[in-house]
Amino acid sequence: MNQLSKLVVCTMILVQTNLVEIPITQSQTFSNEQKKYARVKTAYQRKDTLIRNLLDSKGIESGYHIALVGFKKERLMQVWAKNKDQKFVLLKEYPFCASSGVLGPKRKEGDLQIPEGFYYLSKFNAVSSYHLALKVSYPNQSDKVLSDKKSPGSEIYIHGDCCTIGCIPLTDDKIEEVYVLAVEATTNGQQKIPIYIFPAKLDETGFAALQKEYAGNIPLLNFWSNLKTGYDYFMLYKKTPNITVDKAGVYSFK
């Protein structure tokens, strides 16, 4: 199947993907509500022991919160976890099964870009055409300033399968782990699960490589430099910053 045919198939599937989205509610019954869906129930049966062992290996207790951090160049999704009022630790890394677009933010519907910026999990989809899916809160306030005003795009997910036109697919097997972790964190009372998506790992080496490769694109480098400030905060302090966006679409972190 050529690239155009793959995009057509992905687009056809995406039309069917969002038939049932489950609003996020912070309650001790959220996981029970989720388990009413066959795929979620099966995911718990398959992954519960693995997840418990993984959490135990990192010293993470029940009542944990999580954060999802993605890197487009490395095609890697990290899951971080923490006990309440403690610092995040890296729990596990999941490779992207497929990717679309190029490095750089999403700015228009149909550009095939995976967004870059600071988001959160906005909805669960337990009956996605991509098995299970977690919705990314794109467009955020920065995107609304910097992206196409009429058609910035939407419907960005972390999901199963191995097909994408701007989402992050992890395979059906791996999305089950991430989905269950997200359900449990929500049940534990986490009001917003952060989803941070970067062009690459923005440590000094990674950012220097971007500066060299994109030396002629000053606006893009300035945007990435802004993202790097948030990246550095999270990696240094192992906690999520308070994020605001000014009228120019620039992030600030405290």
N, C-alpha and C positions, 0 to 999 in steps of 0.2 A: 504494500500500500504506500503510495507516495505521500509527501507532506501535505499537499492540498487535500487529498482524500481523508487523511487523518484528521485534519482540521474540520472538515465537513462532518465526519462521524462524531467528533467531540462536541461540535455545536449542536447536533441533533440530540445527543444524550443530555447536554446541558439544559435544553428546553424542558426535559422531563425531570431534571434533578431536584427541583425545589418544590415538590408537590406538598410535602408536609414538613414544616419547620417548627421546632418545639421551642417556645420561648423559655428563657432562662429564669428559673425561680429559685431563690435561696431557701430551701427547706429540707428537712431531714427525709422527706418523702421523694425528693427529686430522682434519686437513683431507682427507687421502686417504680416511679412513673416511666422512667426510661426503659426499664426491664420489661415493660408491657410490650415493647417492640421486639419482634423475634430476633432481629440481627443484634440488638444490644444484649439481649438475654444470652444469645450464643457467644457473643464476644466476652461476656463475663465468665461463662463456663470455660472458654478456651484460655483466657488470659489472667484470671484472678490469681492463681498461684504464682505465675511468672511475675506479675506486678508486685505482689506481696514480698516475694523474695528480693526483687530489685530494690524496693523501698527499704527493706530491712538492711540490705547491703550498704546503703548510703546513710543509715541512721535516721530515716524519715519515718515518723510515727503517723498513726491515724489522725485525721484532722489537717492533713497537709494542703498546701497550695502549690500551684504550678505556674510556669511561664514557658512559652514557646518562642524559640529564637531561630530564624531561618537565614541561610546564607546562599544566595543565588549562584555565585561563581563556583562554590564548593558543592552545590546541589545537596545541601545538608540541613536537616531540621533537628534542633536540639530541644530536649525537654528538660527543664530545670524544675526542681522541687524544693520545698522548704517546710519545716515545722513552723507553726505560727510564731511570729515575733522573732524569727531567726533568719539567717542568711540563706540564699538559694545555693544549692549544689547541683552540679550537672548530673542528671539522672541517666539519660541515654541519648544517643544520636541515631537519627533515621535518615538514610539517603533519599533524595527525591527519586522517584521512579522515572519521571520524565520532566522536561522543562520546556518553556516556550519564551519567545522574545529574546531580548538582550539585556545586558546590565543597564540600569537606569530605571526611574520610577514609571509607574503607569500614569498616563495622562489623558487617555481617550478610549472610549469603548471600541473594541475591535483591534486594539494595537497589540494584542497577544502578550502584553507585559504582565509579569508578576509584580505587584506593588512593592514599593520600598518605603518604610516608615514605621511608625509606632501605632499599633492597632490593638484590638482586644477581640475576644471571642464573643460574637453577638447572637448566634443561634446554633442549635443542634439540629441536624437532619438525620433521623434514624432510618429513613426509607429512600435515601438518595440513590439515583442511578449509578452513582460511584460508591456503592455499598454503604458507607457511613461518611458523614461530612460535617465539618466544623466551619462555620461562616466567619470570615474575616471582616472587620468593621470598616472596610473600604467603601467609599471615600471618607477619610477623616477630615478634620478641619483644615489641615495643611493642603490636602488634595483638593478640597473645594476652592481654595484660593489659586492653586497653581495648575490645576487640570482644566480640561475643556469645560466651560461653564454649562453647556447644554447637554453634553453626553460624556461624562467622565468615566463611565463604565461602572459595573457593580457585580454582584454575585461571584465574589472571590471566596474560595474554600480551600481548606486542607482536607483531602478526601482520599478514598481508596482508588482502586483501579490503577491504570498506568497511562492515562490520557489527560491532556491539559491544553487549554487555550488561555492561560493566565492564572491558573490555580496551582496548588502544590499537591501532587499525588504521591502517596506513600506506599501503595499496594493495599489490597484488602486486608492482608494479614497484619500489617503494621498499623494501619489506621485503627484497628480494633484496640490496640494497646493505648494509643494516644486518646482515643475517644473515651475509653473507660477511665483513664486518668483524669480527663477533663470532667466527666460526670461526677466522679468522686470528689474532686476539688470543689465543684459547684455545690454538691451536697454538704460539703464541709463548711459552706458559707462564704466561699470566695466570690465576691460580687463581680469582679471583672478579671478574666484570665488574659494577661498580656500576650500579644502576638507581635513580636518585633521582627521585621524582615529587612535585611541589609543586602547590599550588592555583593559583599564578600566579608570575610572576617576583617574587621577594621582595626586590627592591632597595627603597630608601626610598620611591620613588614607588608601586611596586606594593603594598607592605605598607600604606602609608598609605591607599590606595584600599580595601583589604580592611577596615582598621580603621573606615573611614567607613561602608562598606556593611553591615558586620556588628557595629556598635557594641553592639548588645544581646546578643550571643552571646559572653560572656566565656570560657566553656570552649573554644569553637572558636578564638577569638583567641589564647588561651594556647597551644593546640596549635600553631597556625601560628607563633607567636613562637618556640617550641621548634624548629620546622622551619627558621625563618629563621636561627637560629644556625648550623646545618649548611650552609645555603645560602651564608651570608656567608663561612664558612670556605673552602668550595670555590671560590667566585668570587674571593676575595682571594688565596689561596695557590695556586690552580690545582692542587690535589692533594686526594686523598680523605682525610678525617679517620679516625682510629680512633674507632669508634662503640660505645658501650655503652648499655644500657637499665636503668634502676633499677626497683624494685618497683612504682612507680606508673606505669610505662610511659613515662617521660620519657627522651629521648635526651640523652646527653652526648657531647662531641666533643673530641678531642685531636689 
